[in-house]
Amino acid sequence: VIGKAEDQIRWRQSAYNTMAWSMGRIKANLEGSFSKEQVVQAANTIQAIANSGMGALYQPGTDKGSGHHETSVKSEFFKEQDKVKELAMAYNREANEMAKVAATGDAAAAKIQFGKLGESCKACHDKFRKEE
Ligand code: ASC
C-alpha cells in the first residue's frame, strides 16, 4: 500500500482532473478547429492514466475523506468489486482505442470514439459517484 488514505484520495482526484482537462481538450477540438497534435496529446494522456494502475488508490479507508480531502466515491464501490472491474476494463479499452484513433488524425472517427469513451466514464459515475 502506497500513501495514507488522504494521499490516495488526493492522487486519484488529480488523475481525474487531468483526464477531465484532456476530455475537454478533445471536445474543444471536435467542436472547433481540429488539431491532430492536441487530440493525440490529450488521448495519450488519458490512455496513460487509464493504464496507470489507479486501482491501488482505493484501499480500505479511502471511502471517507473529509474537508479538502472529501471524496465522491460511494461505499458500494468497495463492495461491488466485480462490477468495478468490469467498468474499469471497459473504460481501459475505450481509452486505448481513443489513443489509437487519435493517431490516425481522422476527426470523424475521433468523434465517434470520444462518444464511446465518455459513455464508459459515465457508466461508472452513474453507479459509483455520489451526486454533487
Ligand atoms: C468529461 C468529464 C467527465 C466525462 C463524463 C462523460 O469530459 O469531465 O467526467 O466526460 O462527463 O459522461
Residues whose N, C-alpha, C, O or C-beta is under 5 A from the ligand:
A	BS01	ASC	A20 M23 G24 G118 C121 K122
